[in-house]
């Protein structure tokens, strides 16, 4: 990397670390589907726990020295100066961390259950409302990345019913109806087994791309 600036080197490290984090998630997803470790009546926290366990035990995570923390608190200056209780700090579902020389690298993921249509979990007497899940994906997922309440990372959807592309089409209708600048587009993915999408957004003081991964458990 001779001749590159410090910023270019750090960005190269960040991109490589992101790729490794996505690779860990992809491998855990494959293992969880092949071995039937995920059940359709589970809450998203239970699915996340299984994936974190599989990722943390993987040979790759150990070789790459990647530590994975669930339900990670995101402290702001208000929390660190006593203006607001740290108990009120936002949490994000996955925090990946490693060190490259003296530089700490972090990557974050937030997970949401998703469905295309209303469906009933085994043993339940009430339907799970697909529209409610899709709205929640926007309100507590996309918007939190867009506002910087969550550090830049990716949004993970656990598809418990329906087809990923159909679900994204429904979410895009909600995005348009709300006048949001974050339309979701499918991106060809040659390396991973999951469904991959991106939202480009631009606001007054913040622009970026929200990567989105859908893991399909609706078999």
N, C-alpha and C positions, 0 to 999 in steps of 0.2 A: 504493500500500500504506500510505497514511497511517493512523495509528492502530493499526497492527499492531505486536506486540512483535517484538523481534529474533529470538526463537525461531520465531515464525510466518513471518517473512520467510525465514529460513534453510531452514525446512521447505518452503516454496514453491519456493525455488531447487533444493532436493534433488529434489523430485518432478519438476520440469521437466527436470532433468538426467537422472534415471532414464528418463523418457520418451524423451529423445533417444538415450540409449544403446540402449534397446530398439528404437528406430526404425532405428538403424545396423545392429543385428543382423538385423532383419527384412529390410532392403534387401539385405544381404549374402547372406542365406539365399535370397532370391528369385533373385538373380543367380547364385548357385552352382548352383541347380537348373536354371534355364533354359539355362545355358551348359555344363552337364555337367561342372562343375569338381570334383565329389566322386565318388570311386569306392568301392564297397562293401567293398573289401578293405583300406581305409585304417585306420590307428590313429587314435584321437581327436585326438592331438597334430597330425597332418597336417591333419585337417579344421579344427581350430582355427587353424592357420597360414594356411590359405586364407581363412577368414572374417576373421581379423585384417587380412590384406593387403587384402581387398576393403573392409573398413570404413575402414582408414587412408587409402586412396586416394580415398575418396568425397568428393564436393563438400560434403556435409553436415558431415562430420567437420572439414573444413578451415574451413568457414564458422563452425561452432560452437566451433572451437579445442579439439577434444577429442583428447587423446593416448591411445593404446592400447598398453599394455605386456603382453606375454605372460609367463606363468610368473613372476608377481610374488611376491617373498618378503614374508612377513608377519612383521615383527620384533616380539617382545614385550619387556617390560622386562628379562627374563632375558637376552635376546640383546644388549640395549643396555647392560647393566651388566657383561657378561663372565661371567655365571653359566652361560651355555650358549652353545655355538658357533652363530654365525649360519648356518653351513652346515646346521644341523638345523632351521632355520625352515621352517614350512609354506609351500608355494607355492600360488597360486591362478591359474587359467588366463588370466583376462582382468582387467586393471585399467584402467578408464577414468578420466581425470583432466582437469579444467579449472579455471579460476579465475573466480569471479564477484566483481568488485571485488577485495578483498584476501582473500576467502574461498576456500579450496581445496575443490573438490567431487570426491569419488571414488565410483566404483561398481565392483562386483566380480561376476564370473561364473565358475562352475566347470562344466566340461563332462565328460560321461560318455557312452560308447557304450552303446546299449541294443538289445535284441531281445526279441521276444515268444516265439519258439521257437528251439531250437537250429538253427544254420545253418552252412554251410561257406563260407568265403571262397574266391573263385576262386583256383585253384592250390594250395590247402591240402589236406592229407590228414586233418586233424582238425577236428571241429566246434567252433564257438564256442558255449559253454554259456550260454544265456539267463539261467538262474537265477543264475549267477555274476555276470553283469553287473548284474542287478537287486539282488542283495545288496550289491554294491559301490556302487551308486547310493545306498543307504541309509547304509552304513558310512562311506564317504569323501565323501559329499555331504551328505545331510540332517543326519546327526549332527554334522558339523563346523560347519554353520550353527547348529544348535540349541545347541551348546556354546560358541559364540562364537569357536571356533578360526578360523573364517572370518568376516570382517566381513559384515554383512547386505548381501545382493545377490540374485542369482538363480542357480538351478541349471539348466543346459542339457543336455538329452539329445539325442544324435544317434541317431535311430532308423534302424538299418541293416537291420532285418527286422521285419515285423509291423505291427500297428496301434497307434498311440499310446494310445488309450483302453484297449485290452486289456493293454498293458504296465503302465499305471498301475494297473489292477485287480489284476494280479499283484503289483505292489510293495505295494499296500495290504494284500494278504493277509499279506505278510511283516511289514508294520508292525504289524498286529493280533497276529500270532503272537509278536512280540517285546514286545508291550505298550507300544508307543511312542505318544506323544500328538502325532501329526503326520499324521493321515489326509489324503490328497491328494484335492482336489475339482476338477473341471473348471469353469472360469470362462468364460462367454461372452466372446468376443473380437471386437470389431467393427473394430479398427484394423489388426491385423497378420495375416500369413499363417500364422504358427506356431500350434501347439496350446498353450494356456495353462492352467496349473493353479496352485493354491495349497495350502499346508499351514499351518494355524494350530496353533501349539504354545504350551504354557505350562508352565514349570518354576518351581522355587522362586524363583529370582532373575532369570528371563529369560522374556519372552514375545515373540511376534512372528509374522510371516507370512513363509514362504519361498515366493517366487515361482518357478515352474518352467515352463520353455519346452521343448517338444519339437519338434525340426526333423526332418521326415520325409524320409529319403533312400532309403526302401525301395520303389523304383519297379519 
